[in-house]
Amino acid sequence: WRLAKNIPDSEQYDSDISAYYIRALSSNDENIRTKAADSLFEFYSRKEQYEQAEEYLAYFSEQNPERKRKQALIYSKTNRVKEAYKAYEELLFSGYQMINMVLNSIYMLALRDKNMEKAHKLVEKQKGLADIFEMGEYHEASCSLDLAVSEKDEKTTIETMERMIAGLDKICGFAKSTLYEHLEFKDVSDEFKKELHDNLLTCFKDEETFGYMKNNMRWQALVSSAPGLSVQ
């Protein structure tokens, strides 16, 4: 408010105002404590007193993404560049996961309401999201399968299956993306990829789900190598 109104010599009120916010940190109301900590963080950040600003991050929940974003800002302002990159990249990666889950949940509601136009739009958004966040071919393709099954769309079903199988080799392609180059991801073993490959083929062969594909030659060729199964 003081900044917006451009009050002359407003610095003389700093100690009194900050004292009120510090008192608010003792409130039993978590919302009040967080807002006070946020104000104190911004106050000391503007003064470039970053060490003191960082102290107030302790009042933010560990699950609050604002805590990590503010911590990343402190890192960047205090020349802890690698730490800043890592914190921002963690936010980016978790942000993708959250947005993708929300889009999928809305998609499920649209499907329940038989709003197919909305369902298609949401699937396209999921595909675009995977592309923007460089998740890799498998993740871009897989979000289309459920809708294709719902509509018994043979062409989209087989194209999606083939893209998913082709994308398995780089299912963790995001680990090679420069967007996340300061993060460490666990290596995916060839054994795990093979198991996932076999499980997908077994899933794709399921008659209850994919019975409408039984006369599709491309589908028959794809699932013929499913372990322990044969195409009738």
Solvent accessible surface area in square Angstrom, and as a share of the most:
residue,aa,sasa,rsa
1,W,203,0.71
2,R,47,0.17
3,L,126,0.63
4,A,92,0.71
5,K,123,0.52
6,N,128,0.66
7,I,55,0.28
8,P,105,0.66
9,D,105,0.55
10,S,17,0.11
11,E,118,0.53
12,Q,120,0.53
13,Y,98,0.37
14,D,17,0.09
15,S,81,0.52
16,D,83,0.43
17,I,55,0.28
18,S,12,0.08
19,A,48,0.37
20,Y,140,0.53
21,Y,83,0.31
22,I,80,0.41
23,R,173,0.63
24,A,27,0.21
25,L,16,0.08
26,S,95,0.61
27,S,30,0.19
28,N,154,0.79
29,D,66,0.34
30,E,103,0.46
31,N,85,0.44
32,I,77,0.39
33,R,70,0.26
34,T,30,0.18
35,K,127,0.54
36,A,3,0.02
37,A,0,0.00
38,D,49,0.25
39,S,35,0.22
40,L,1,0.00
41,F,1,0.00
42,E,62,0.28
43,F,25,0.10
44,Y,21,0.08
45,S,16,0.10
46,R,129,0.47
47,K,81,0.34
48,E,123,0.55
49,Q,82,0.36
50,Y,36,0.14
51,E,143,0.64
52,Q,69,0.31
53,A,0,0.00
54,E,47,0.21
55,E,111,0.50
56,Y,19,0.07
57,L,4,0.02
58,A,74,0.57
59,Y,91,0.35
60,F,9,0.04
61,S,46,0.30
62,E,129,0.58
63,Q,155,0.69
64,N,44,0.22
65,P,88,0.55
66,E,65,0.29
67,R,61,0.22
68,K,77,0.33
69,R,97,0.35
70,K,3,0.01
71,Q,37,0.16
72,A,0,0.00
73,L,50,0.25
74,I,0,0.00
75,Y,46,0.17
76,S,49,0.32
77,K,109,0.46
78,T,49,0.29
79,N,130,0.67
80,R,80,0.29
81,V,84,0.48
82,K,154,0.65
83,E,81,0.36
84,A,6,0.05
85,Y,111,0.42
86,K,96,0.41
87,A,7,0.05
88,Y,91,0.35
89,E,11,0.05
90,E,54,0.24
91,L,37,0.19
92,L,67,0.33
93,F,35,0.15
94,S,56,0.36
95,G,25,0.24
96,Y,16,0.06
97,Q,84,0.37
98,M,112,0.50
99,I,80,0.40
100,N,41,0.21
101,M,114,0.51
102,V,71,0.41
103,L,28,0.14
104,N,63,0.32
105,S,62,0.40
106,I,61,0.31
107,Y,4,0.01
108,M,98,0.44
109,L,90,0.45
110,A,4,0.03
111,L,38,0.19
112,R,180,0.66
113,D,95,0.49
114,K,170,0.72
115,N,66,0.34
116,M,64,0.28
117,E,150,0.67
118,K,90,0.38
119,A,0,0.00
120,H,83,0.37
121,K,127,0.54
122,L,16,0.08
123,V,6,0.04
124,E,98,0.44
125,K,107,0.45
126,Q,9,0.04
127,K,54,0.23
128,G,30,0.29
129,L,20,0.10
130,A,1,0.01
131,D,83,0.43
132,I,122,0.62
133,F,27,0.11
134,E,80,0.36
135,M,4,0.02
136,G,19,0.18
137,E,74,0.33
138,Y,29,0.11
139,H,53,0.24
140,E,38,0.17
141,A,1,0.00
142,S,34,0.22
143,C,27,0.16
144,S,13,0.09
145,L,23,0.12
146,D,68,0.35
147,L,7,0.03
148,A,3,0.02
149,V,32,0.18
150,S,56,0.36
151,E,69,0.31
152,K,132,0.56
153,D,49,0.25
154,E,75,0.34
155,K,133,0.56
156,T,47,0.28
157,T,0,0.00
158,I,2,0.01
159,E,65,0.29
160,T,6,0.04
161,M,0,0.00
162,E,62,0.28
163,R,84,0.31
164,M,9,0.04
165,I,32,0.16
166,A,77,0.60
167,G,5,0.05
168,L,8,0.04
169,D,95,0.49
170,K,149,0.63
171,I,19,0.10
172,C,44,0.26
173,G,22,0.21
174,F,22,0.09
175,A,35,0.27
176,K,180,0.76
177,S,13,0.08
178,T,102,0.59
179,L,60,0.30
180,Y,1,0.00
181,E,110,0.49
182,H,57,0.25
183,L,26,0.13
184,E,172,0.77
185,F,58,0.24
186,K,185,0.79
187,D,135,0.70
188,V,40,0.23
189,S,56,0.36
190,D,111,0.58
191,E,131,0.59
192,F,100,0.42
193,K,44,0.19
194,K,120,0.51
195,E,102,0.46
196,L,38,0.19
197,H,57,0.25
198,D,28,0.14
199,N,82,0.42
200,L,19,0.09
201,L,2,0.01
202,T,58,0.34
203,C,68,0.41
204,F,0,0.00
205,K,19,0.08
206,D,60,0.31
207,E,121,0.54
208,E,169,0.76
209,T,57,0.33
210,F,4,0.02
211,G,28,0.27
212,Y,45,0.17
213,M,0,0.00
214,K,131,0.56
215,N,122,0.63
216,N,25,0.13
217,M,146,0.65
218,R,115,0.42
219,W,8,0.03
220,Q,47,0.21
221,A,73,0.56
222,L,32,0.16
223,V,0,0.00
224,S,62,0.40
225,S,77,0.50
226,A,3,0.03
227,P,65,0.41
228,G,88,0.84
229,L,75,0.37
230,S,69,0.45
231,V,43,0.25
232,Q,184,0.82
